[in-house]
Amino acid sequence: MTEIEVPLSRHPYTAFVGEGLLEKCGGLAAGKIQPRRCAIVTDSNVGPLYAGRLGESLRRAGFEPTTITVPAGEASKSMECAASVCSEMARAGLDRSSSVFALGGGVVGDLAGFVAGIHYRGVPCVQVPTTVVAQVDSSIGGKTGVNLPEGKNLVGCFHQPALVVADVSTLSTLPPREFHEGFAEIIKHAAIRDPSLLDETGASTELVARNIAIKSAIVAADEFETSGVRALLNFGHTIGHGIEAAAGYGTLLHGEAISLGLVAAASLSVRHAGLPQSEAGRITSALERHNLPLRLPPEISVDAVLEAVARDKKFQAGSVRFVLLKRLGEAFVSDAVTVSEIRSAIENLR
């Protein structure tokens, strides 16, 4: 088991990475939070596989878990679903002394983290990610939230987990499409901080730990996105989120939409920041190795993508704070990219 510290000034915590950690999760959690009533929030895909094992581990440690299952898929990241989960928790007697265990991928992590942040004005949350994207990215950093029809993650709060328990053995049950989409976030980390990650193709404890270390360092430097450092994690996400929203949530997996955003961001970096074309090509080649899309489906309107981008949290006062690369590993935030140039970059994805 590898331990990575997330050294936040107010709420530092540890991410545990390794194989067979579901069985140890109760004991690890009991070292951080009082074992009392808790909710295991999971989805219809993950719950049948792992909720029983997690529940047994929690009971051994003195917790009293109630499992709440939401439908698998991006549609569950909604205000309606969050309210439903809160109601189930209230009916089960979970109060301000309770806790939430988020068992699943990015959707469950964001939803359950948001619920933990608002239930009785905030209860502890333990992130137990079971997908590549959740283990290397979304379980770290405390960003929680749900989508609106108008855009992705427009309602949410910062609610740091009490701890993160990433059991890499859960990745073995992912369908190929879901496994490979998570590598879009690994490729993003490679682009902004560690180019050697571009050559990685298989998941391991070491790979997950390296990615968590990258994200935790950036989050620790800018927990609430006030200095601009944390914005570097948005490389590829401005256009990627716009594509995801324009396609209709669930049409493209998150990593598939981000793949397209990475291609567009790399091309804009070549134009505006002097990124060598050969290095942009390394990003594209890495995405291609994981069967991630490089071309925008014809049924997705460029205008619809731009409308979604304009509603994105990164679009401020009519201008976009766009993350560009000078070189692989050297990212910065620019306000020099115009809307017309973003349109051209999206059109070039055709």
Legacy VTK file of the C-alpha trace (Angstrom):
# vtk DataFile Version 3.0
C-alpha trace
ASCII
DATASET POLYDATA
POINTS 350 float
0.000 0.000 0.000
1.255 3.449 -0.941
0.275 6.554 1.013
0.195 10.015 -0.570
-0.357 13.036 1.622
-2.586 15.831 0.349
-1.038 18.653 2.397
-3.865 21.182 2.586
-3.466 23.873 5.222
-6.923 23.404 6.760
-7.898 19.806 6.043
-4.890 17.628 5.122
-5.668 14.012 4.336
-4.129 10.826 3.030
-4.788 8.888 -0.158
-4.144 5.157 0.214
-3.403 3.267 -3.008
-2.951 -0.478 -3.419
-4.600 -3.809 -4.079
-7.186 -5.351 -1.760
-7.926 -2.109 0.076
-11.709 -2.518 0.090
-11.304 -5.037 2.906
-9.123 -2.574 4.826
-11.273 0.490 4.197
-13.222 0.275 7.454
-10.092 0.181 9.566
-8.473 3.011 7.612
-11.611 5.134 7.942
-11.987 4.411 11.662
-8.590 6.017 12.163
-9.976 9.306 10.844
-13.705 9.465 11.651
-15.926 8.143 14.416
-17.450 4.765 13.435
-21.180 5.444 13.481
-24.022 5.298 10.991
-22.879 5.924 7.440
-24.098 5.800 3.871
-22.406 3.887 1.064
-23.414 5.810 -2.050
-22.795 3.760 -5.174
-24.317 3.079 -8.583
-26.098 0.205 -10.270
-22.895 -1.039 -11.926
-20.472 -0.836 -9.018
-22.808 -1.673 -6.149
-23.401 -5.339 -7.056
-19.641 -5.860 -7.389
-18.214 -4.088 -4.369
-20.811 -2.634 -1.972
-21.053 -5.899 -0.038
-17.295 -6.107 0.505
-17.078 -2.472 1.567
-20.085 -2.834 3.877
-18.559 -5.864 5.581
-15.277 -4.007 6.119
-17.135 -1.039 7.610
-19.184 -3.229 9.955
-16.024 -4.929 11.235
-14.705 -1.464 12.132
-17.879 -0.471 14.001
-19.744 1.475 11.307
-23.439 0.903 10.563
-23.706 1.269 6.778
-26.795 1.911 4.668
-26.256 1.357 0.945
-27.878 3.874 -1.412
-27.716 2.998 -5.107
-28.248 5.472 -7.948
-28.543 4.645 -11.657
-25.175 4.364 -13.377
-24.319 7.218 -15.728
-23.871 10.974 -15.937
-27.618 11.608 -15.601
-27.312 10.842 -11.872
-25.208 13.971 -11.404
-28.317 16.097 -10.901
-29.990 18.165 -8.223
-32.896 15.738 -8.265
-30.649 12.755 -7.580
-28.749 14.621 -4.856
-32.041 15.474 -3.136
-33.155 11.858 -3.392
-29.938 10.602 -1.778
-30.270 13.167 1.030
-33.853 12.014 1.637
-32.777 8.368 1.822
-30.066 9.284 4.299
-32.533 11.210 6.464
-34.997 8.318 6.425
-32.191 5.970 7.491
-31.472 8.166 10.499
-28.179 9.569 9.268
-27.585 12.895 11.040
-24.694 15.290 11.592
-22.685 12.509 13.277
-22.874 10.279 10.192
-20.535 9.953 7.216
-20.639 9.158 3.509
-18.570 6.626 1.556
-18.487 7.345 -2.184
-18.023 3.982 -3.904
-17.723 4.297 -7.667
-16.406 6.428 -10.492
-16.347 10.163 -11.044
-20.121 10.558 -11.156
-20.616 8.855 -7.791
-17.649 10.682 -6.274
-18.927 14.095 -7.349
-22.521 13.334 -6.361
-21.757 11.696 -3.000
-19.162 14.347 -2.164
-21.739 17.049 -2.866
-24.332 15.254 -0.732
-21.791 14.976 2.099
-21.086 18.683 1.759
-24.738 19.693 2.185
-26.277 16.976 4.400
-26.714 18.605 7.829
-24.461 21.356 6.424
-21.601 18.937 5.990
-20.557 15.469 7.134
-17.283 13.575 6.506
-16.832 11.896 3.139
-14.506 9.019 2.277
-13.785 8.650 -1.414
-13.498 5.009 -2.553
-12.881 5.399 -6.312
-13.255 2.376 -8.598
-12.415 3.786 -12.051
-9.204 5.101 -13.584
-10.529 8.649 -13.923
-11.715 8.713 -10.312
-8.553 7.186 -8.848
-6.080 9.404 -10.693
-8.100 12.617 -10.700
-11.612 13.296 -9.490
-11.383 11.735 -6.012
-8.607 14.194 -5.098
-9.102 17.887 -4.481
-12.509 18.304 -2.881
-14.426 19.551 -5.905
-17.946 18.177 -5.727
-21.089 18.973 -7.651
-23.836 18.170 -10.067
-24.723 19.231 -13.587
-27.456 21.488 -14.881
-28.954 21.261 -18.391
-27.057 24.496 -19.028
-23.632 23.089 -18.211
-21.396 20.678 -16.330
-20.619 21.065 -12.611
-22.405 24.408 -12.321
-23.764 23.573 -8.841
-21.404 22.307 -6.171
-19.065 23.054 -3.315
-15.539 22.416 -2.115
-15.741 19.528 0.369
-12.444 17.764 0.959
-12.611 14.044 1.760
-11.523 12.720 5.136
-9.408 10.201 3.220
-9.216 8.469 -0.158
-8.964 4.690 -0.511
-8.079 3.623 -4.062
-8.167 -0.153 -4.523
-6.528 -0.651 -7.914
-7.820 -4.225 -8.123
-11.289 -2.773 -8.828
-9.987 -1.514 -12.179
-9.835 -5.103 -13.459
-13.638 -5.246 -13.780
-13.943 -2.100 -15.910
-15.155 -2.570 -19.495
-12.425 -1.551 -21.981
-14.154 1.689 -22.959
-14.436 2.851 -19.333
-10.877 1.759 -18.569
-9.338 3.697 -21.438
-11.361 6.891 -20.984
-9.621 7.448 -17.655
-6.309 7.811 -19.438
-7.451 11.175 -20.795
-6.824 12.572 -17.302
-3.458 10.806 -17.079
-2.503 12.328 -20.437
-3.611 15.727 -19.114
-1.295 15.328 -16.106
1.481 14.285 -18.480
0.937 17.377 -20.593
1.005 19.859 -17.719
3.566 18.253 -15.371
5.164 14.876 -16.284
5.592 13.999 -19.988
6.883 10.511 -19.138
3.294 9.546 -18.286
2.444 9.744 -21.991
4.052 6.341 -22.472
1.952 4.561 -19.811
-0.677 2.102 -21.012
-1.546 -0.109 -18.029
-2.914 0.789 -14.609
-0.862 0.018 -11.499
-0.456 1.197 -7.927
2.604 3.194 -9.001
0.793 4.902 -11.881
-2.216 5.872 -9.762
0.080 7.129 -6.991
2.137 9.243 -9.410
-0.994 10.920 -10.729
-2.406 11.536 -7.271
0.910 13.130 -6.282
0.708 15.520 -9.257
-2.845 16.564 -8.513
-2.353 16.825 -4.746
0.628 19.160 -5.194
-1.366 21.454 -7.465
-4.426 21.411 -5.207
-2.295 22.131 -2.126
-0.880 25.187 -3.887
-4.334 26.561 -4.748
-7.119 24.766 -2.889
-9.943 27.145 -3.847
-8.731 28.230 -7.313
-7.756 31.723 -6.239
-4.144 31.991 -7.459
-4.547 30.393 -10.882
-2.286 27.394 -10.181
-5.181 24.944 -9.877
-6.570 26.189 -13.181
-3.753 24.275 -14.893
-5.772 21.123 -14.196
-8.311 22.465 -16.686
-6.039 21.814 -19.661
-8.325 20.391 -22.347
-11.410 20.829 -20.182
-12.795 24.155 -21.424
-13.676 22.755 -24.840
-14.000 19.195 -23.503
-16.754 20.127 -21.069
-18.475 22.101 -23.820
-18.449 19.057 -26.085
-19.714 16.806 -23.286
-22.643 19.138 -22.590
-23.468 19.727 -26.264
-23.480 15.999 -26.994
-25.913 15.362 -24.131
-24.625 13.896 -20.894
-23.902 10.212 -21.287
-23.483 10.305 -25.078
-19.717 10.635 -24.719
-17.887 9.426 -21.654
-16.136 12.213 -19.757
-12.671 11.102 -20.874
-13.810 10.872 -24.502
-14.983 14.483 -24.458
-11.791 15.548 -22.687
-9.762 13.740 -25.362
-11.266 16.051 -27.970
-10.616 19.017 -25.703
-6.971 17.986 -25.344
-6.541 17.816 -29.121
-8.026 21.296 -29.494
-5.985 22.729 -26.602
-2.792 21.274 -28.058
-3.483 22.860 -31.447
-4.171 26.235 -29.797
-0.920 25.828 -27.841
0.988 25.346 -31.085
-0.535 28.548 -32.439
-0.365 30.769 -29.341
2.364 29.403 -27.083
4.952 27.919 -29.404
4.323 24.299 -28.454
6.327 22.251 -30.960
4.088 20.344 -33.345
5.995 17.176 -32.486
4.971 17.514 -28.833
1.345 18.138 -29.766
1.648 14.961 -31.821
2.808 13.038 -28.738
-0.427 14.002 -26.981
-2.497 12.902 -29.965
-0.608 9.621 -30.269
-1.122 8.850 -26.577
-4.860 9.434 -26.915
-4.966 7.257 -30.009
-3.265 4.371 -28.168
-6.236 4.325 -25.804
-8.795 4.428 -28.615
-9.925 7.872 -27.511
-11.645 10.062 -30.111
-9.703 12.649 -32.095
-12.585 13.817 -34.292
-15.802 15.564 -33.312
-18.894 13.542 -34.258
-20.801 15.321 -37.052
-24.051 15.412 -35.079
-22.501 17.698 -32.422
-23.004 21.326 -33.405
-20.091 23.727 -33.082
-22.557 26.443 -32.009
-23.895 24.179 -29.263
-20.357 23.548 -28.007
-19.629 27.284 -27.943
-22.843 27.981 -26.059
-21.820 25.437 -23.428
-18.298 26.905 -23.238
-19.790 30.351 -22.606
-21.623 28.979 -19.562
-18.533 27.223 -18.236
-17.065 28.417 -14.938
-13.781 29.148 -16.738
-15.524 31.754 -18.956
-15.319 34.982 -16.961
-16.562 38.463 -17.902
-16.890 37.431 -21.527
-13.365 36.060 -21.864
-11.942 32.580 -21.495
-9.110 31.678 -19.137
-7.551 29.067 -21.386
-4.751 26.713 -20.365
-1.976 26.413 -22.933
1.368 24.613 -23.147
4.730 26.173 -23.957
6.276 22.722 -23.876
5.141 19.414 -22.480
5.225 19.875 -18.718
5.066 23.697 -18.960
1.452 24.885 -18.724
0.138 28.383 -18.114
-3.182 30.226 -18.099
-3.781 32.651 -20.973
-6.491 35.193 -21.691
-5.234 35.708 -25.240
-7.412 33.030 -26.875
-10.473 34.552 -28.505
-13.889 33.016 -28.988
-13.362 32.978 -32.748
-10.134 31.012 -32.278
-11.926 28.557 -30.028
-14.558 28.155 -32.754
-11.835 27.422 -35.292
-10.219 24.870 -32.966
-13.561 23.081 -32.548
-14.234 23.162 -36.298
-10.767 21.698 -36.900
-11.805 18.674 -34.816
-14.023 17.687 -37.734
LINES 1 351
350 0 1 2 3 4 5 6 7 8 9 10 11 12 13 14 15 16 17 18 19 20 21 22 23 24 25 26 27 28 29 30 31 32 33 34 35 36 37 38 39 40 41 42 43 44 45 46 47 48 49 50 51 52 53 54 55 56 57 58 59 60 61 62 63 64 65 66 67 68 69 70 71 72 73 74 75 76 77 78 79 80 81 82 83 84 85 86 87 88 89 90 91 92 93 94 95 96 97 98 99 100 101 102 103 104 105 106 107 108 109 110 111 112 113 114 115 116 117 118 119 120 121 122 123 124 125 126 127 128 129 130 131 132 133 134 135 136 137 138 139 140 141 142 143 144 145 146 147 148 149 150 151 152 153 154 155 156 157 158 159 160 161 162 163 164 165 166 167 168 169 170 171 172 173 174 175 176 177 178 179 180 181 182 183 184 185 186 187 188 189 190 191 192 193 194 195 196 197 198 199 200 201 202 203 204 205 206 207 208 209 210 211 212 213 214 215 216 217 218 219 220 221 222 223 224 225 226 227 228 229 230 231 232 233 234 235 236 237 238 239 240 241 242 243 244 245 246 247 248 249 250 251 252 253 254 255 256 257 258 259 260 261 262 263 264 265 266 267 268 269 270 271 272 273 274 275 276 277 278 279 280 281 282 283 284 285 286 287 288 289 290 291 292 293 294 295 296 297 298 299 300 301 302 303 304 305 306 307 308 309 310 311 312 313 314 315 316 317 318 319 320 321 322 323 324 325 326 327 328 329 330 331 332 333 334 335 336 337 338 339 340 341 342 343 344 345 346 347 348 349
